[in-house]
Structure formats: structure tokens, C-alpha cells
Amino acid sequence: MNTMMPQGTSVQQINECRQQAQQLMHQTQQGTQQYKQMMQQEQQNIQMLEQLLQRERQAVQYIQQSLQGHDQALRQCQQIIQTCNQIESQIGHQQTSMIHSYQPIHQQTQPSMINQMQHQMPSQPQYQMSNIQQQ
């Protein structure tokens, strides 16, 4: 017999011990395979998450660029509004100064137009007898 075996150990006990060790080894190997599969799945999850994270970063960059474009458009609109307000203010000042310095158009033209019409229009209708007789 082997000197490593404790005294009083039978062959049957040794075989049972071997079988248990083989079962444990098989279960351990199965567990190892399961852990390896889980690890591979987690690594795939990490890769998918990294890809998703990259896409999200790209989306954030796109949104930032869009916001910058909108900010620029807002500034341009504000400049246009400010320019329109300035032009309107200048036109308003010009119109106010014109109103104070000139008489209204109808006051300037009405009397002169009436005078001109009075001189051009005869006081009585004038017909030529020759025209009436021919008709």
C-alpha cells in the first residue's frame, strides 16, 4: 500500500473520495465555464456601453454645435431688431422735424389748385353752334 494513505483506509473509501473529487472537479470546471461566459458577456456589455457612450458624446457635440448655431442666429436677430429700431427712430425724428418745418401738403396745394382751376374753367359752358347742328 501507499505510504500516503492514512492507516485504516480501505480501497472503497479511497474510490469514494476519488469520485467526490472528480465530481467537485467537474462542477468546478462547469462553474469556471459559466464564469468565463459571464465575463465574456460583461465584456460585450462594456463594449456596447462604450459604443453607446461614444454615440452619446457625439450627440452632445452635435447638440452643442446646434446650440452655438442657435445662439449665433439669436444674436443676428437681436442685431437686426436693434438696427430696425434705430432706423425707425431716425425716420421718426426726420418725420417729426419735417412736420414741424413744413405745412401739410393739402394746405399748400389746395388754394393754388383751386385758383388754377378757376382760371381754366369758363364761368358758363361754351358750345359751338356748328358742332351741335352737325350732330
Residue, then its C-alpha position, 0 to 999 in steps of 0.5 A: m500500500n501507499t505510504m500516503m494513505p492514512q492507516g485504516t483506509s480501505v480501497q472503497q473509501i479511497n474510490e469514494c473520495r476519488q469520485q467526490a473529487q472528480q465530481l467537485m472537479h467537474q462542477t468546478q470546471q462547469g462553474t469556471q465555464q459559466y464564469k468565463q461566459m459571464m465575463q465574456q458577456e460583461q465584456q460585450n456589455i462594456q463594449m456596447l456601453e462604450q459604443l453607446l457612450q461614444r454615440e452619446r458624446q457625439a450627440v452632445q457635440y452635435i447638440q452643442q454645435s446646434l446650440q452655438g448655431h442657435d445662439q449665433a442666429l439669436r444674436q443676428c436677430q437681436q442685431i437686426i431688431q436693434t438696427c430696425n429700431q434705430i432706423e425707425s427712430q431716425i425716420g421718426h425724428q426726420q418725420t417729426s422735424m419735417i412736420h414741424s418745418y413744413q405745412p401739410i401738403h393739402q394746405q399748400t396745394q389746395p388754394s393754388m389748385i383751386n385758383q388754377m382751376q378757376h382760371q381754366m374753367p369758363s364761368q358758363p359752358q361754351y358750345q359751338m353752334s356748328n358742332i351741335q347742328q352737325q350732330 
